């Protein structure tokens, strides 16, 4: 039985099956795309990779360590192939989600200015509210009712104007925050999904590394 050479093309993400090293550059017994490939272990030395359709490779390694090394390499290449195939779509999403630093600075400055407006309106409401309360207290005394009523009306008008300005400032701040909130929410969700995917990959690699160490230990020649 002739030795079969396996080669992973990390640029196009294909697994090639060849009879020798020289054959790899021009002729192969077959290739299979790693994107969407199914990889499973048959026994300690054999594994199968297929595209779920017409192409299936049954590969027998020299020992369990070699088999696990190949399975690990193929799983990693498959994961990278999936990420590469989706990179354009992810790049478009990232471009849509990403906020340039200058734009972010503009938004922050805008929100800061509107927040300062809110603080100014609050100070005015507090000031005119206190004045209105004093005017109402003076009105209760009953002396010079006409002038005191005029003062109360003036204070009430100023308070109403300040309250209306406060309401408008709150509305503008809310609209500005909401217009950016959806974009930021999508950014945060994207970051969470990416972190979870990375954690799952790390866990999978850790398990494969552990299995590989165990297999290597079992095949270590006894002294």
N, C-alpha and C positions, 0 to 999 in steps of 0.2 A: 504494500500500500504506500503510495507516494505521500510525502508530507505536504500538507496544505498550509499556505501562508495567509494570514489574515491581516488586513490593512484598513485602518480607519482614516478616512479623509476628513480632517477637521475643518476644511474650508467649505466643502459641499455637504459634509456630514453623510457620507456613504460608507458602508462596510463592504470591502472587496474581498473575494475569496480567490486565491491564485495558487498555482502549483509550485511556484518557486519565486525567488526574488526578482529575477530578470523579467518574468511575465507580468509583474505588477505595473510596469510602465506602459504596456500596450495591450495586453490581453488578460482577461480574468475569467474565471469560471462563472462569475456572477457578482452582482452588486445589489445592495438593498439599502433603501433610504432609512436612516435612523430615526427620522421624524415620524412618530407614530408606530415605530417598530415594537413588537412584543418580544420580550426576553424572559425566558424562564429556565430554571435548572431542572435537568432530568435526573441525574445522579451525581455522585461525587466528582466525576470527570467530564460529564456531558451536559451541554446546554443547547437550547434551541432559540433561534431568532427568526422571526417572520414578520411580514407586513400585513398579516391577517388576511391575505388573499392568495396570490399565486406563488410568491417567493417564500421559501423556508430553507434555512440552513440548519443542519444538525451537526454540531461541532463537538469533537471529543478532544479534550486536553490531555496532556501527559499525566497530570495529577490534579488533585483538588486545589492546590495552591495556584497552579496555572489557570485552571478553570475560573476560580474566584477572581483572579486578577483580570481576566478577560471580561467577565460579567460586570465587574466594577467599572472598568474602562468604558464598556459599552453603555452602561447606565449613565455615566457622566457625560459621554458624548451625546447620548439621546437627549438628556436634559439641556445641554448646550444647544443642540439642534432646535429644540422647541423654542428656546429663548431667542435664537437667531431668527427663526421663521416669524416670530411674533414681534421682532424688534421694530420693524417699520410702524406697525400699528401702535406699539407702546410709545414709540418716539412721537407719533402724532398726538397720542393722548398726553404725553408729558409736555409737549409744546403747548397744547391747549390748557393744561393744568398749571404749567409753570408760570410764575409771576416774575418778570424781570425785576432786578433790584431797583431800577429807577422808578418803575411803575409802583413797586411796593412802597418806596419812599414817598411818592406822591400821595398814595392812599393814606399812609400814616400821617403825613402832614395835613391832609384834608380832614381826617378824623380828629386830629389834635386841635385844629382850628375850630372845628364844630364843637368839640368838647369845651373849648375856652368860651365859645359863645353861650353854651349851656350854663357855664359857671357865672358868666356876666348876667345872664337872664335871672339866674337864681338870686344873685346879689340884689338885683333891682327889685325882684318880687319881695324879698325879705325887707328891703328898705321901704318900699311903698306900702307893704302890708303893715309894717309897724306904724307908719305915718297914718294909715287909715284907721288902725285901732285907736291911736291917740285922738284922732278927730272924732271918732264915734264916742269915745269916753268924754270928750269935751261937750259933745252934743247933749249928753245926758244931763248936764248941769242946767240947761234951759235958758241961760243968759245969751242974748244976742243971737237968737235962733237962726235968723236969716243968713248972717255971715258964716255961722258954723255949718249950716246946711250946704252952703256954697263950697266951703272947704272940704266937707265930706265928699261931695260930688267930684271935686277935683282929684282928691286922693283916690277915690274909687275908679275914676277914669284912668289915672296913671297905673293903678294896680291891674286893671283890665288889660291895658296895653302891654304891660310887662308879662302878664300871664299868657297873652296871645303870642308874644314873641317867644316865650319859653316853649309853648306848644309847637310853634313852627320850627324852632331849633331842634326840638326832640324828634320831630318828624323827619327833618333833613338828615340828622345823625343816623336815625334808624334806617332810612332808605340807603344811605351810603354804606352802612355796615352790612345790610342785607344783600346789596348788589355784589359785594365781595365775599360774603359768607358762603354762598353756594360753591364758588370756585375753591375757597380754602377747605371746605368740607370734603370735596372730591380729592384734593391734594392729600389731606390727612388719611382718607380711606385708602388711597393708592399706596401711601407709605406703609400703612398697617398691613396691607395685602403683601407687599414686597417683603416686609420683615418676616411675616408668617411663612411665606414661601421659602425664604432663606433659612429660617429655623428648621423647617421640615427637611430641607436638603442636608443641613448639617447633621441632623439626627440620623438620616439615612446613611450618610457617609460614615458616621460613627459606628453604626451597626455593621456595615460592610467591613470596616476596618477591624472590628472585633472578630467577625467571622473569619477574616483572612488570617489574623494572628492565631486563632484557634487551629485553623487548617495547617498553618505553617508549623505550629507546635506538634501537631499529630504526625506530620511527615518529617520531623527532625530526626535524623539518623541517631540511633542510640549508640553510646560509646561502649 
